[in-house]
Amino acid sequence: MNRYSRMAVAGLALLWAYAAHAQEQVITALHAFPPSLIYTQSFLEFVDDVNREGEGVIRINVLGGPEVIGLSQQPYAVRNGVVDMAYTAASFYAGTLPERDALISSNSNAIHARQSGGIELLNRIHQRKMGVYYLGWFDSGIKYNLYTINKPAVDDNGDLALPGLRLRSNPVYDAFFTDYLKAQPISLPTTDVYSALERSVVNATGWTQIGMSDLGWDKFLRYRIDPAFYSTDMGVIVNLESWNKLSTEARTILQRVAIEHERDSALRFAKAARQQQKELEQNGMTPFVLQGEAARNYLDAAREASWRRMKRYMKHQPGGLSHYQELIDKFNEPSVEPSDQ
């Protein structure tokens, strides 16, 4: 092959590479929390997997986190097409989609909910009510604990008593603690909690079983109340028009990698939760364990508060309670029944 032939071949290769790159579809994305948090790191691993496996077909361009668009506004930025994708908590759009309580009150994880059809059902509801495609329930199965600065106490019945409670608010657990502890939560975004604990604006907060040391809150919070309750509701939503514009191959890659990440993150985070809770105890955090009937009352109160809230808001939306029982069935292992609230 002479020099001109080699140049022609090289030129054709460049043209083919350019054409392949030109056909690559790009979607923009946001994440709810700062990059230092383990949850954000999990999402960024998913992005890397998509970009590697979808090279030339689909690429996710991460714009940033709450410094770009506030975490509570991110879901609506996706719905309105400002960005294509967000890794966010379903709690941030609970007013639009009260069915999100099926995630919170789940006693299982995404592996079970994917197999049962729960995630597919939730996806259909997302599309109908919010105009977004629910790609996957990430980092699932991780529960919450209530953490306090001051040592907790119990009343004469053995139930939890927290006099002088100043509880940081969160849409996940507000209903539970308002009903159970008669608390008046103080609303604060995650990014403001460190300074609020430092200045004693709040002296208690709920948080998941992982990620506390990433935030530095364990510098102030010295007690963990057991048992753990609820489940995390982090997931990925995609603007429905953006999803429909993707090629079949791009959608297939995105969904396949999301399902793989659902499973991998659930297993990995369960292991991380055990390890991180052990490390918190080694660094001075003391478990405060409710016993017997008091523990059952605590967990029942959490579950019932979530189901009551879901039922109350679903009643007033299109479709009413048509999927209420089905959601509970599909997001829980057998033997969990809603009370008639």
C-alpha positions as CSV (number, residue, x, y, z in Angstrom):
1,M,0.0,0.0,0.0
2,N,1.5,3.3,-1.1
3,R,1.6,6.5,0.9
4,Y,-1.5,7.9,-0.7
5,S,-3.5,4.8,-0.1
6,R,-2.5,4.8,3.6
7,M,-3.6,8.5,3.8
8,A,-7.0,7.6,2.2
9,V,-7.5,4.7,4.6
10,A,-6.6,7.0,7.6
11,G,-9.0,9.6,6.3
12,L,-11.8,7.2,6.0
13,A,-11.1,5.9,9.6
14,L,-11.4,9.5,10.9
15,L,-14.6,10.0,9.0
16,W,-16.1,6.8,10.4
17,A,-15.0,7.8,13.9
18,Y,-16.5,11.3,13.5
19,A,-19.8,9.8,12.2
20,A,-19.9,7.4,15.1
21,H,-19.3,10.3,17.6
22,A,-21.9,12.5,15.8
23,Q,-24.5,9.8,16.3
24,E,-23.8,9.5,20.0
25,Q,-26.7,10.8,22.0
26,V,-25.9,13.0,25.1
27,I,-28.2,13.5,28.1
28,T,-27.5,15.9,30.9
29,A,-27.8,14.9,34.6
30,L,-27.8,16.3,38.1
31,H,-27.2,14.7,41.5
32,A,-28.9,15.7,44.7
33,F,-26.0,15.7,47.1
34,P,-22.3,16.8,47.1
35,P,-19.8,14.6,45.4
36,S,-18.2,13.6,48.7
37,L,-21.2,11.7,49.8
38,I,-21.3,7.9,49.2
39,Y,-24.7,8.2,47.5
40,T,-23.4,10.6,44.9
41,Q,-20.3,8.4,44.4
42,S,-22.6,5.5,43.6
43,F,-24.5,7.5,41.0
44,L,-21.2,8.6,39.4
45,E,-20.2,5.0,39.2
46,F,-23.4,4.3,37.3
47,V,-22.6,7.2,34.9
48,D,-19.1,5.8,34.3
49,D,-20.6,2.4,33.5
50,V,-23.1,3.9,31.1
51,N,-20.5,6.0,29.3
52,R,-18.1,3.0,29.0
53,E,-20.7,0.5,27.8
54,G,-22.6,3.1,25.7
55,E,-19.5,4.6,24.0
56,G,-20.6,6.0,20.6
57,V,-24.3,5.4,21.4
58,I,-25.2,7.2,24.7
59,R,-23.3,9.4,27.1
60,I,-24.4,11.1,30.3
61,N,-23.0,14.6,30.9
62,V,-23.1,15.3,34.7
63,L,-23.6,19.0,35.3
64,G,-23.2,18.9,39.0
65,G,-25.3,18.8,42.2
66,P,-27.2,21.2,44.4
67,E,-24.8,24.0,43.6
68,V,-26.3,24.0,40.1
69,I,-30.0,23.5,40.9
70,G,-31.3,23.1,44.5
71,L,-32.0,19.5,45.5
72,S,-35.7,20.0,46.0
73,Q,-36.0,21.7,42.6
74,Q,-34.1,19.1,40.7
75,P,-37.0,16.7,40.0
76,Y,-39.1,19.5,38.6
77,A,-36.2,20.6,36.4
78,V,-36.2,17.1,34.9
79,R,-40.0,17.2,34.5
80,N,-39.8,20.5,32.7
81,G,-36.9,19.5,30.5
82,V,-34.3,21.9,32.0
83,V,-32.1,18.8,32.4
84,D,-32.7,15.3,31.2
85,M,-31.9,13.2,34.3
86,A,-31.5,13.5,38.0
87,Y,-30.4,11.2,40.8
88,T,-32.7,12.2,43.5
89,A,-34.9,11.2,46.5
90,A,-38.5,10.5,45.6
91,S,-39.3,12.4,48.8
92,F,-38.4,15.7,47.0
93,Y,-41.5,15.3,44.7
94,A,-43.9,13.6,47.2
95,G,-46.6,16.2,46.6
96,T,-46.8,15.2,43.0
97,L,-46.3,11.5,43.5
98,P,-47.4,10.3,47.0
99,E,-46.9,6.7,45.8
100,R,-43.2,7.3,46.7
101,D,-44.2,6.1,50.3
102,A,-44.1,2.6,48.9
103,L,-40.3,2.9,48.6
104,I,-40.0,4.4,52.1
105,S,-42.1,1.9,53.9
106,S,-40.6,-1.1,52.0
107,N,-39.1,-3.9,54.1
108,S,-37.0,-5.1,51.1
109,N,-34.9,-3.6,48.3
110,A,-34.8,-3.0,44.6
111,I,-33.8,-6.6,43.9
112,H,-37.2,-7.8,45.3
113,A,-39.1,-4.9,43.8
114,R,-37.7,-5.3,40.3
115,Q,-38.6,-9.1,40.4
116,S,-42.1,-8.4,41.8
117,G,-43.0,-5.8,39.2
118,G,-43.1,-3.0,41.8
119,I,-40.5,-0.8,40.0
120,E,-42.3,-1.2,36.7
121,L,-45.6,-0.2,38.3
122,L,-43.9,2.8,39.9
123,N,-42.4,3.7,36.5
124,R,-45.8,3.8,34.9
125,I,-47.1,6.0,37.7
126,H,-44.1,8.3,37.2
127,Q,-44.8,8.6,33.5
128,R,-48.5,9.3,34.0
129,K,-48.3,11.7,36.9
130,M,-45.0,13.5,36.4
131,G,-43.9,13.0,32.8
132,V,-40.7,11.3,33.8
133,Y,-39.3,7.8,33.3
134,Y,-38.3,6.0,36.5
135,L,-35.1,4.4,35.5
136,G,-34.2,2.6,38.7
137,W,-34.2,2.5,42.5
138,F,-30.6,2.9,43.5
139,D,-28.8,2.2,46.8
140,S,-31.9,0.6,48.1
141,G,-32.6,-1.3,51.3
142,I,-30.6,1.0,53.5
143,K,-32.6,1.9,56.6
144,Y,-32.8,5.0,58.8
145,N,-32.0,5.6,62.4
146,L,-32.7,8.4,64.7
147,Y,-29.5,10.0,66.0
148,T,-29.3,12.4,69.0
149,I,-26.8,14.6,70.8
150,N,-28.3,13.9,74.2
151,K,-28.9,10.5,75.7
152,P,-32.5,9.3,75.0
153,A,-34.9,8.0,77.6
154,V,-38.0,5.8,77.8
155,D,-41.3,6.4,79.6
156,D,-43.0,4.1,82.1
157,N,-44.2,1.9,79.2
158,G,-40.7,1.6,77.8
159,D,-41.6,3.8,74.8
160,L,-39.1,6.3,73.5
161,A,-39.2,9.7,75.3
162,L,-37.1,12.7,74.1
163,P,-37.8,15.8,76.2
164,G,-36.4,19.0,74.7
165,L,-36.3,17.4,71.2
166,R,-35.2,19.7,68.4
167,L,-35.5,17.5,65.4
168,R,-34.2,18.3,61.9
169,S,-37.0,17.9,59.4
170,N,-37.0,15.5,56.5
171,P,-40.0,14.6,54.2
172,V,-39.1,10.9,54.7
173,Y,-39.8,10.7,58.4
174,D,-41.7,13.9,59.3
175,A,-45.1,12.1,59.5
176,F,-43.7,9.3,61.7
177,F,-42.0,11.6,64.3
178,T,-44.8,14.1,64.3
179,D,-47.3,11.4,65.1
180,Y,-45.2,9.2,67.4
181,L,-43.1,11.8,69.3
182,K,-45.4,14.8,68.8
183,A,-42.3,16.5,67.5
184,Q,-42.3,19.9,65.6
185,P,-39.5,19.3,63.1
186,I,-37.2,22.1,62.0
187,S,-36.8,22.2,58.2
188,L,-33.2,22.2,57.0
189,P,-31.5,21.0,53.8
190,T,-28.8,18.5,54.2
191,T,-26.1,21.0,53.5
192,D,-27.1,23.1,56.6
193,V,-27.4,20.4,59.2
194,Y,-23.7,20.4,60.2
195,S,-23.8,24.1,61.3
196,A,-27.3,23.5,62.9
197,L,-25.9,20.7,65.0
198,E,-22.8,22.8,65.8
199,R,-24.9,25.7,67.1
200,S,-27.5,23.4,68.8
201,V,-30.3,24.7,66.5
202,V,-31.2,21.0,66.3
203,N,-30.2,18.2,68.6
204,A,-31.5,15.2,66.7
205,T,-31.9,14.0,63.1
206,G,-32.8,11.0,61.2
207,W,-30.2,9.7,58.7
208,T,-29.5,6.5,56.9
209,Q,-27.1,3.8,58.1
210,I,-24.4,5.0,55.8
211,G,-22.8,8.3,54.9
212,M,-22.9,10.1,58.3
213,S,-19.1,10.3,58.6
214,D,-18.9,11.8,55.1
215,L,-21.0,14.7,56.4
216,G,-19.2,15.0,59.7
217,W,-22.4,14.9,61.8
218,D,-20.9,12.1,64.0
219,K,-18.8,14.9,65.6
220,F,-22.0,16.0,67.4
221,L,-24.4,13.0,67.4
222,R,-23.5,10.5,70.1
223,Y,-26.5,8.2,70.3
224,R,-28.1,6.0,67.7
225,I,-31.7,4.8,68.5
226,D,-32.4,1.2,67.4
227,P,-34.2,-0.4,65.7
228,A,-33.7,1.1,62.3
229,F,-36.8,2.0,60.2
230,Y,-37.9,2.8,56.7
231,S,-35.8,2.6,53.5
232,T,-33.9,5.0,51.3
233,D,-35.7,6.2,48.2
234,M,-32.9,7.4,46.0
235,G,-33.4,6.8,42.3
236,V,-32.9,8.1,38.8
237,I,-35.6,9.8,36.8
238,V,-35.4,10.9,33.1
239,N,-37.5,13.5,31.3
240,L,-40.0,11.4,29.4
241,E,-39.6,13.3,26.1
242,S,-35.8,12.9,26.4
243,W,-36.2,9.2,27.1
244,N,-38.5,8.7,24.0
245,K,-36.0,10.6,21.8
246,L,-33.3,8.1,22.6
247,S,-32.6,5.3,20.1
248,T,-33.7,1.8,21.0
249,E,-30.1,0.9,21.5
250,A,-29.5,3.8,23.9
251,R,-32.6,3.1,26.0
252,T,-31.6,-0.6,26.2
253,I,-28.1,0.2,27.4
254,L,-29.4,2.7,30.0
255,Q,-32.0,0.4,31.4
256,R,-29.7,-2.6,31.5
257,V,-27.0,-0.8,33.3
258,A,-29.5,0.7,35.7
259,I,-30.9,-2.7,36.6
260,E,-27.3,-4.0,37.1
261,H,-26.6,-1.0,39.4
262,E,-29.8,-1.6,41.3
263,R,-28.6,-5.0,42.3
264,D,-25.0,-4.2,42.8
265,S,-25.6,-1.1,44.9
266,A,-28.2,-2.9,47.1
267,L,-25.7,-5.7,48.0
268,R,-22.7,-3.4,48.3
269,F,-24.5,-0.8,50.5
270,A,-25.9,-3.5,52.8
271,K,-22.3,-4.5,53.5
272,A,-21.2,-0.8,53.9
273,A,-24.0,-0.1,56.4
274,R,-22.8,-2.9,58.7
275,Q,-19.3,-1.7,58.5
276,Q,-20.0,2.0,58.9
277,Q,-22.3,1.5,61.9
278,K,-19.6,-0.6,63.5
279,E,-17.0,2.2,62.9
280,L,-19.4,4.8,64.4
281,E,-19.6,2.7,67.5
282,Q,-15.9,2.3,67.7
283,N,-15.6,6.1,67.4
284,G,-17.9,6.7,70.4
285,M,-21.5,6.5,69.2
286,T,-23.6,4.6,71.7
287,P,-26.6,2.4,70.5
288,F,-29.8,3.0,72.5
289,V,-31.9,-0.1,71.9
290,L,-35.7,-0.1,72.4
291,Q,-36.8,-3.5,73.6
292,G,-39.7,-5.9,73.1
293,E,-43.1,-4.3,72.6
294,A,-41.6,-0.8,72.6
295,A,-39.5,-1.7,69.6
296,R,-42.6,-3.2,67.8
297,N,-44.6,0.0,68.6
298,Y,-41.8,2.1,67.2
299,L,-41.6,0.2,63.9
300,D,-45.4,-0.1,63.6
301,A,-45.7,3.7,64.1
302,A,-43.2,4.3,61.3
303,R,-44.9,2.0,58.8
304,E,-48.4,3.1,59.6
305,A,-47.5,6.8,59.4
306,S,-46.1,6.3,55.9
307,W,-49.1,4.2,54.7
308,R,-51.6,6.7,56.1
309,R,-49.8,9.6,54.3
310,M,-49.7,7.7,51.0
311,K,-53.4,6.8,51.3
312,R,-54.4,10.3,52.3
313,Y,-52.8,12.0,49.3
314,M,-53.5,9.3,46.7
315,K,-57.3,9.7,47.4
316,H,-57.2,13.3,46.0
317,Q,-55.3,12.5,42.9
318,P,-56.3,11.0,39.5
319,G,-56.5,7.2,39.9
320,G,-57.3,7.5,43.6
321,L,-56.3,4.3,45.6
322,S,-56.3,2.0,42.6
323,H,-52.7,1.0,43.2
324,Y,-52.5,1.4,46.9
325,Q,-52.6,-2.3,48.0
326,E,-50.7,-3.4,44.9
327,L,-47.8,-1.1,45.7
328,I,-47.6,-2.4,49.3
329,D,-47.7,-6.0,48.1
330,K,-45.0,-5.5,45.4
331,F,-42.6,-3.5,47.6
332,N,-42.7,-5.7,50.7
333,E,-41.8,-9.2,51.5
334,P,-44.8,-11.4,52.5
335,S,-46.6,-11.0,55.8
336,V,-46.8,-7.2,55.7
337,E,-50.4,-5.9,55.7
338,P,-51.6,-2.3,55.9
339,S,-54.0,-1.5,58.6
340,D,-57.4,0.1,57.8
341,Q,-56.3,3.7,58.2
